[in-house]
Amino acid sequence: MRAVSGAVAAWAMVAACWLAEPAVAAANAADRAAAVGGAVSLPPAVSGLDATLQRLGAGEMTWVGLKIYEAALWVTPPVAPRISDGRFALAIRYERQIPGWRLVDTSIDEIARMGFGDQAQREQWRALLARALPSVAPGETLVGLNLPGRGARFWHNGRPSAEIDDEQLARAFFAIWLDERTREPELRARLLGLAAGRDE
């Protein structure tokens, strides 16, 4: 990709994550029909671990008018002054087919943009996230459970995909959605219950 402004280059990279693969570029009404409708929910495998988890907010991610995914955030009361310091679960239900390696690359790029870790550390994190973030198809859900002081656990369609014992990586990963530096401040506000989402 030729050099362009930082912001444009970043968004071009994100767009490529969703649209560059032929299967993704060809996503149409048939793909949408395959997606599960209604509010995003926590799979029993996750909610069963902590019955105190309560849904805080939800919203959707779109790009040039295309819906990419629905997201929802659950927290365990009392909510910490900073959400990232507490126990919470983030669920994302995709409406596009995205290969796992693109999910990982985009996550690492965003983690780097926000200044988490150095290059060597981020390469270690890349390997860990490769276990946690498999390829997704329309209607499939990824869930990450933040474990304060420990790290995070991940599920794909209700089945465990990885457990990461790295608190720094967990903080950096969830910052993609919850940090004030996120690329999607409107989605962040909806997840935190500060603005109404479509399925609220």
URBELKA-V743458 format. One record per residue. PSI is psi in radians with two decimals (999 if undefined). OMEGA is omega as a letter, one per 30 degrees, with the letter a starting at -180 (* if undefined). D_FIRST is the distance of its C-alpha to the first C-alpha in whole Angstrom. Layout:
BEGIN
PSI:OMEGA:D_FIRST
PSI:OMEGA:D_FIRST
END
This chain:
BEGIN
2.27:a:0
2.80:a:4
2.28:l:7
-3.06:a:9
2.68:a:12
-0.79:a:12
-0.78:a:14
-0.72:l:11
-0.74:a:8
-0.79:a:11
-0.55:l:12
-0.68:l:9
-0.78:l:9
-0.72:l:13
-0.69:l:13
-0.63:l:11
-0.66:a:14
-0.51:a:16
-0.21:a:15
-0.66:a:13
2.43:a:16
-0.73:a:18
-0.57:l:21
-0.75:a:19
-0.50:a:18
0.07:a:22
2.33:a:23
-2.77:a:26
-0.55:l:30
-0.70:l:31
-0.76:a:28
-0.64:a:30
-0.45:a:33
-0.37:a:33
2.56:l:32
2.29:a:35
3.08:l:36
-3.07:a:38
2.57:l:37
2.38:a:35
2.78:l:38
2.34:l:38
2.64:a:39
-0.57:a:43
-0.46:a:41
-0.90:a:40
-0.52:l:43
-0.33:l:45
-0.46:a:44
1.75:a:45
-0.18:a:47
-0.13:a:47
2.26:l:43
2.41:a:43
2.23:a:40
-0.74:a:39
3.01:a:36
2.78:l:34
-3.09:a:31
2.68:l:28
2.19:l:24
2.76:l:23
2.17:a:20
0.80:l:20
-0.09:l:23
2.27:l:23
2.18:a:25
-0.80:l:23
2.86:l:26
2.46:l:29
2.64:l:30
2.61:a:33
2.28:l:35
2.48:a:38
2.78:l:40
2.05:l:43
2.69:f:46
2.51:a:46
2.28:l:43
2.68:l:42
-0.66:l:41
2.13:a:37
-0.72:a:36
-0.26:l:34
-0.17:a:38
-3.05:l:39
2.19:a:39
2.83:l:37
2.31:l:35
2.14:l:32
2.36:l:32
2.11:l:29
2.08:a:29
2.60:l:26
0.18:l:26
2.65:l:23
2.15:a:22
2.20:l:20
2.60:a:20
-0.68:a:21
-0.50:l:18
-0.64:l:16
-0.76:a:19
-0.84:a:19
-0.78:a:15
-0.71:l:15
-0.80:a:19
-0.69:l:18
-0.72:l:15
-0.68:l:18
-0.74:l:21
-0.74:a:19
-0.64:a:18
-0.03:l:22
0.36:l:23
2.28:l:25
2.99:l:25
3.13:a:24
-0.76:a:21
-0.73:l:24
-0.71:a:25
-0.52:l:22
-0.62:l:22
-0.73:l:25
-0.62:l:25
-0.77:a:22
-0.67:l:24
-0.75:l:27
-0.47:l:25
-0.49:l:24
-0.56:a:28
-0.46:a:28
1.54:l:25
3.03:l:25
2.57:a:24
2.64:l:25
2.88:l:26
2.29:l:28
-0.17:a:31
2.66:a:30
2.39:l:31
2.41:l:29
2.34:l:32
2.28:l:32
2.03:l:35
2.27:a:35
1.71:a:38
2.31:l:39
-0.07:a:39
-0.99:a:38
-2.20:a:35
2.73:l:34
2.60:a:34
2.58:l:32
2.53:l:33
2.00:a:32
0.71:l:34
-0.05:l:37
2.39:a:36
2.36:l:36
-0.53:l:32
2.69:l:33
2.13:a:34
2.03:l:33
1.19:a:35
1.71:a:33
-0.62:l:34
-0.74:l:31
-0.75:l:28
-0.81:a:30
-0.77:a:30
-0.72:a:26
-0.87:a:25
-0.33:l:28
-0.42:l:27
-0.60:a:23
-0.56:a:26
-0.29:a:29
2.63:l:28
-0.34:a:28
0.12:a:25
2.66:l:23
-0.26:a:21
1.28:a:23
-0.56:l:27
-0.73:l:28
-0.72:l:28
-0.79:a:29
-0.67:l:32
-0.70:l:33
-0.65:a:33
0.08:l:35
0.35:a:38
-0.18:l:37
2.67:a:36
2.32:l:37
3.01:a:35
-0.63:a:35
0.30:l:37
999:*:39
END
